[in-house]
Amino acid sequence: MRLVFGIWLLVILAGITNAQEQPVILTLDESLAIALRDNKDILLNTEKLAQLKSGIGEARSGFLPQVNINSYATRSRGLYRKDVNNYSFQAGIKQYIYQGGKAANTLKQARYEAQAQGQELARVTDEIILEVKKAFYTLLIAKEFARINDQILDNSGKHLRSALLRYEKGEISESEVLKAKYLLAQGRQLHESSLNQLESAGILLKNILCIEEKTDVDIEGDFSYTPKEAAVDEAILKALSLRPEIKQYEAKVQADSAGVEISKAAGRPSIYGSFDYYSRSTTSLTFSPSKGWQDYNVIGFTLSWPVFDGWAAKYKVEQAISGLKQTRILQDKLKADVAAEVRDAYLSLGTALGALEAGKKDIELYADNLKVIQEKYKGGISSDLDLEDARLAFFISEFNRRQGVYDYLIARSKLDKAIGEK
């Protein structure tokens, strides 16, 4: 009985171990979802946005009254003939009626700064989406590259074995053997390089997704695509209306405009109303007017106008205006950069589409060549190695087409990002 239990325990443990060794398989959509949830750049900018939204609430406080309560109790000892107790309570409320537009523009500035950060979050999100797509497709093509190099290495080994047999029979010279050995060594180097590229692509994807490096991750996908074309002028106009960077600078211009008004408010008058209530109690002394609690209140309005502050307000306004001009210059530069980025992405997409068409013709050529060799092989005219070479050439042409699709998918992803589409 104990032996049976021990065997079952080993089977269960082995099953658990095998389950733990299974890689995490991700699709492109799953990779994007993980990135949007866990990527540190996105999380950081989300927190910045939450911080600026709290700043809006802080700015609203300028429209609300300020209430203060003070109370104290003291006992003076050794100064008079007898100890003196003092008690005091004060409550006051203060409400600004006019601050030269400072409160209104501070709230406006806080709102536009939050809007700008929201667009910054959108920009970072677009960047991460592009990086995930590039990393995913790079890992996908790296897997194909490793597979085709494995076939090339196997084919090179077969050629070397065939060359050695033919050399022993005196059918070829030693130089042919040396050439076959060189091709095999080159195949091994390419195979090793492809495995390193595969590992590097996997590390890159896990880094973007913030997955632990020790976690075994694999991907599932293909190089299917739907051709997409767009008029470049239309794409530029669309980018100027959709790109989060454009909207971000629009919000920054508004925030800086509000900052100018805040600076101007430093030289304008301010008016506030106040109400203060006092209650005091002092131990009766020979010089005190009365004994017990004395209550009174004060209500009033205060006008404050900084007539001269050493030109401090003037220079603050000039600095704010200069900051606004810089933001507008950067806004114009950004629009030009976006237009250039769209044109470049558009040209890259056109180049990729042209390469895809050429790749189709290449596959047709090698498919026809394979068909011819297969017929010759059936007739005993071609050898096993000739058939193997034809198949490998066809597989390489298929890989080249996948490489072309990879280039197209990357170009399309860049164009989508340049336009501002998800």
C-alpha positions in Angstrom: 0.0 0.0 0.0 2.8 2.4 0.9 4.6 1.5 -2.4 1.4 2.4 -4.4 1.0 5.6 -2.6 4.6 6.5 -3.2 4.3 5.8 -6.9 1.2 8.0 -7.2 3.0 10.8 -5.3 5.9 10.7 -7.7 3.4 10.8 -10.7 1.7 13.8 -9.2 4.9 15.6 -8.5 6.2 14.9 -12.0 2.9 16.3 -13.4 3.3 19.5 -11.3 6.9 19.9 -12.5 6.0 19.5 -16.1 3.2 22.0 -15.7 5.5 24.5 -14.2 8.0 24.0 -17.1 5.3 24.9 -19.7 6.0 28.3 -21.3 3.5 31.1 -21.2 2.1 31.5 -24.7 1.0 35.0 -25.7 -0.9 36.3 -28.7 -0.4 39.9 -29.9 -3.6 41.1 -28.3 -2.6 39.5 -25.0 0.8 41.1 -25.2 -0.7 44.5 -25.7 -3.1 44.0 -22.8 -0.2 43.1 -20.5 1.8 46.1 -21.6 -1.1 48.5 -21.1 -1.6 47.0 -17.6 2.0 46.6 -16.3 4.4 48.7 -18.3 6.2 51.1 -15.9 6.2 54.1 -18.3 2.4 53.9 -18.6 2.0 53.4 -14.8 4.3 56.4 -14.1 2.4 58.7 -16.4 -0.9 57.5 -15.0 0.3 58.5 -11.5 1.4 61.9 -12.8 -2.1 62.4 -14.3 -3.7 61.5 -11.0 -1.4 64.0 -9.2 -2.3 66.9 -11.6 -6.0 66.1 -11.2 -5.5 66.5 -7.5 -4.0 69.9 -8.3 -7.3 70.9 -9.8 -8.9 70.4 -6.5 -6.2 72.5 -4.8 -6.7 75.3 -7.4 -10.5 75.3 -6.5 -9.6 76.2 -2.9 -8.9 79.8 -4.1 -12.7 80.3 -4.5 -13.5 79.0 -1.0 -13.3 80.8 2.3 -10.5 80.3 4.8 -11.5 79.5 8.4 -9.1 79.7 11.3 -9.5 78.8 15.0 -7.0 79.7 17.6 -7.1 79.1 21.4 -4.6 79.4 24.2 -4.4 79.3 27.9 -1.4 80.8 29.9 -0.5 81.3 33.5 1.9 84.0 34.5 3.8 83.1 37.7 6.2 85.3 39.8 5.5 88.5 37.9 2.6 89.9 39.9 1.5 89.6 43.5 -0.5 86.6 42.5 -0.5 84.3 39.6 -2.4 85.4 36.5 -4.4 83.1 34.3 -5.2 84.1 30.7 -7.6 82.3 28.4 -8.3 83.3 24.8 -10.4 81.9 21.9 -10.5 83.3 18.4 -12.4 82.2 15.2 -12.1 84.0 11.9 -13.3 83.6 8.4 -11.7 85.2 5.3 -13.1 85.3 1.8 -11.3 86.7 -1.2 -13.7 88.7 -3.5 -11.1 89.7 -6.1 -7.5 88.7 -6.6 -6.7 90.2 -10.0 -7.8 87.0 -11.8 -5.3 84.8 -10.0 -7.8 82.2 -8.6 -9.6 81.8 -11.9 -6.5 81.5 -14.0 -4.8 79.2 -11.5 -7.8 76.8 -11.9 -7.7 77.2 -15.6 -3.9 76.5 -15.7 -4.4 73.4 -13.5 -7.1 72.0 -15.8 -5.0 72.5 -18.9 -1.9 71.0 -17.3 -4.0 67.9 -16.4 -5.2 67.8 -20.1 -1.6 68.0 -21.3 -0.6 65.2 -19.0 -3.5 63.1 -20.3 -2.3 63.6 -23.8 1.3 62.7 -22.7 -0.1 59.5 -21.2 -1.8 58.8 -24.6 1.5 59.5 -26.4 3.4 57.1 -24.2 0.7 54.5 -24.7 1.0 54.8 -28.4 4.8 54.4 -28.2 4.4 51.3 -26.0 1.8 49.8 -28.4 4.3 50.3 -31.3 7.2 48.9 -29.3 5.1 45.8 -28.4 4.1 45.2 -32.0 7.7 45.6 -33.2 9.0 43.3 -30.4 6.3 40.7 -31.1 6.8 40.6 -34.8 10.6 40.6 -34.3 10.3 37.5 -32.1 8.0 35.9 -34.6 10.4 36.4 -37.5 13.3 35.4 -35.3 11.6 32.0 -34.8 11.2 31.6 -38.5 14.8 32.7 -39.1 16.0 30.1 -36.5 13.9 27.4 -38.2 15.1 28.1 -41.7 18.8 28.2 -40.5 18.2 24.9 -38.8 17.2 23.5 -42.2 20.1 25.1 -43.9 22.5 23.6 -41.4 21.0 20.2 -41.9 21.3 20.6 -45.6 24.9 21.7 -45.4 25.7 18.6 -43.3 24.1 16.4 -46.0 26.2 18.1 -48.7 29.4 17.5 -46.7 28.6 13.8 -46.2 27.8 13.5 -50.0 31.0 15.3 -50.9 33.1 13.0 -48.6 31.6 9.9 -50.2 32.2 11.2 -53.7 35.7 12.2 -52.8 36.5 8.7 -51.5 35.2 7.4 -54.9 37.5 9.9 -56.7 34.5 11.7 -58.3 35.4 15.2 -57.0 38.5 17.0 -55.9 39.6 17.9 -52.3 38.7 21.5 -53.0 35.0 20.6 -53.3 35.2 18.9 -49.9 36.9 22.0 -48.4 34.1 24.1 -49.9 31.4 21.9 -48.4 33.2 22.1 -45.0 33.3 25.9 -45.3 29.6 26.0 -46.1 28.8 23.8 -43.1 30.9 26.0 -40.8 29.1 29.1 -42.2 25.8 27.4 -41.6 26.7 26.6 -38.0 27.6 30.3 -37.5 24.3 31.5 -39.0 22.4 29.0 -36.9 24.1 30.1 -33.7 23.5 33.8 -34.7 19.8 33.0 -35.3 19.4 31.4 -31.9 21.1 34.4 -30.3 18.7 36.8 -32.1 15.7 34.6 -31.0 16.8 34.9 -27.4 17.5 38.6 -27.7 14.0 39.2 -29.2 12.4 37.2 -26.3 14.2 39.3 -23.7 13.2 42.5 -25.5 9.5 41.5 -25.5 9.6 40.5 -21.8 11.3 43.7 -20.9 8.5 45.8 -22.5 5.8 43.7 -20.9 7.6 43.8 -17.5 7.7 40.0 -17.3 10.5 38.5 -15.2 13.4 37.3 -17.3 13.3 33.8 -15.8 9.8 33.3 -17.0 9.6 31.1 -20.1 7.5 33.0 -22.7 6.5 32.0 -26.2 4.2 33.7 -28.7 1.5 32.5 -31.0 0.7 34.4 -34.3 1.2 34.5 -38.0 2.1 37.0 -40.7 -1.4 37.6 -42.0 -2.1 41.1 -43.1 -4.6 43.3 -44.9 -3.1 45.7 -47.4 -3.6 49.3 -46.4 -3.1 52.4 -48.4 -3.8 56.0 -47.7 -3.2 59.4 -49.4 -0.3 61.1 -47.8 -1.9 64.5 -47.6 -5.1 63.0 -46.0 -2.9 61.1 -43.6 -1.1 64.3 -42.5 -4.3 66.1 -41.9 -5.6 63.2 -39.9 -2.4 63.1 -37.8 -2.6 66.8 -37.0 -6.1 66.2 -35.6 -5.5 62.9 -33.8 -1.9 62.8 -32.5 -1.8 63.2 -28.8 1.3 65.4 -29.0 -0.6 68.0 -31.0 -3.4 68.0 -28.4 -0.8 68.1 -25.7 0.8 71.3 -27.0 -2.6 72.9 -27.5 -3.3 72.3 -23.8 0.2 73.6 -22.9 -0.4 76.8 -24.8 -3.6 77.4 -22.9 -1.9 76.6 -19.6 1.0 79.0 -20.4 -1.6 81.7 -21.3 -3.2 81.2 -17.9 0.3 81.5 -16.4 0.7 84.9 -18.0 -2.5 86.1 -16.4 -1.4 84.7 -13.0 1.8 86.7 -13.3 -0.2 89.9 -14.2 -2.4 89.3 -11.1 0.7 90.0 -8.9 0.5 93.7 -9.8 -3.3 94.0 -9.5 -5.4 94.9 -6.4 -7.0 92.2 -4.2 -10.1 92.6 -2.1 -11.2 90.3 0.7 -13.8 90.3 3.4 -13.3 89.0 6.9 -15.1 88.3 10.1 -13.3 87.6 13.4 -14.8 86.6 16.8 -12.7 87.0 20.0 -13.3 85.7 23.5 -10.9 86.3 26.4 -10.7 85.9 30.1 -8.1 87.4 32.4 -7.7 87.2 36.2 -8.7 90.5 37.8 -5.7 92.8 38.7 -5.6 96.4 40.0 -5.0 97.7 36.5 -7.4 95.4 34.6 -10.6 96.9 33.3 -12.8 94.0 34.3 -13.0 90.4 35.4 -14.3 87.4 33.5 -14.9 86.8 29.8 -14.9 89.6 27.3 -16.5 88.8 23.9 -16.4 90.9 20.7 -16.2 90.6 17.0 -14.7 92.5 14.0 -16.0 92.5 10.5 -14.5 94.4 7.6 -13.2 94.6 4.0 -9.5 94.9 3.0 -8.2 96.4 -0.2 -4.5 95.6 -1.0 -2.7 97.0 -4.0 1.0 96.5 -4.5 1.9 100.0 -6.0 5.6 99.3 -6.4 7.4 96.0 -5.9 10.8 96.8 -7.5 9.5 95.7 -11.0 9.3 92.1 -9.8 5.7 91.6 -11.2 6.8 93.2 -14.5 9.7 90.7 -15.0 7.5 87.7 -14.0 5.1 88.7 -16.7 7.9 89.0 -19.2 9.2 85.5 -18.3 5.7 84.0 -18.6 5.2 85.6 -22.0 8.6 84.3 -23.1 7.6 80.8 -21.9 4.3 81.0 -23.9 6.3 82.0 -27.1 8.6 79.1 -26.6 5.7 76.7 -26.3 4.1 78.0 -29.5 7.5 77.7 -31.3 7.7 74.0 -30.2 4.1 73.5 -31.2 4.9 74.7 -34.8 8.0 72.5 -34.9 6.1 69.5 -33.7 3.5 69.9 -36.5 6.4 70.0 -39.1 8.0 66.9 -37.4 4.6 65.0 -37.4 4.1 65.8 -41.1 7.7 64.5 -41.9 7.1 61.4 -39.8 3.9 60.6 -41.7 5.6 61.1 -45.1 8.5 58.8 -44.0 6.1 56.1 -42.7 4.0 56.4 -45.8 7.1 55.9 -48.1 8.2 52.9 -46.0 4.8 51.3 -46.3 4.9 51.8 -50.1 8.3 50.2 -50.3 7.2 47.2 -48.2 4.1 46.7 -50.4 6.3 46.7 -53.5 8.6 44.1 -51.9 5.6 41.9 -51.1 4.6 41.8 -54.7 8.2 40.9 -55.7 8.2 38.2 -53.0 5.1 36.5 -54.5 6.9 36.2 -57.9 9.9 34.7 -56.2 7.8 32.0 -54.5 6.1 31.2 -57.8 9.6 30.7 -59.4 10.9 28.4 -56.7 7.6 26.5 -56.4 7.8 25.8 -60.2 11.5 24.8 -59.8 10.6 22.4 -57.0 7.8 20.9 -59.1 10.3 20.3 -62.0 12.8 18.6 -59.6 10.1 16.4 -58.1 9.2 15.2 -61.6 12.9 14.5 -62.4 13.3 12.7 -59.0 10.3 10.5 -59.8 12.0 9.7 -63.2 15.3 8.9 -61.5 17.1 11.9 -63.1 17.5 13.9 -59.9 19.0 12.7 -56.6 17.7 13.0 -53.0 20.1 15.9 -52.4 18.8 17.7 -55.5 15.3 17.4 -54.2 16.4 18.5 -50.8 18.1 21.6 -52.3 15.0 22.5 -54.3 12.8 22.2 -51.2 15.2 24.3 -49.1 15.3 27.0 -51.9 11.5 27.0 -51.8 11.4 27.3 -48.0 13.9 30.2 -48.2 11.7 32.0 -50.7 8.7 31.5 -48.3 10.9 32.9 -45.4 11.8 35.9 -47.6 8.2 36.6 -48.2 7.5 36.4 -44.4 10.4 38.8 -44.0 8.6 41.1 -46.4 5.4 40.8 -44.5 7.3 41.5 -41.3 8.7 44.7 -42.9 5.1 45.6 -44.1 3.6 45.0 -40.6 6.3 47.2 -38.9 5.8 49.9 -41.6 2.1 49.8 -41.1 2.4 50.0 -37.3 4.7 53.0 -37.7 2.2 54.7 -40.0 -0.7 54.0 -37.6 1.3 55.5 -34.8 2.4 58.5 -37.0 -1.3 59.2 -37.9 -2.5 58.7 -34.3 -4.5 55.5 -34.9 -4.5 52.6 -32.5 
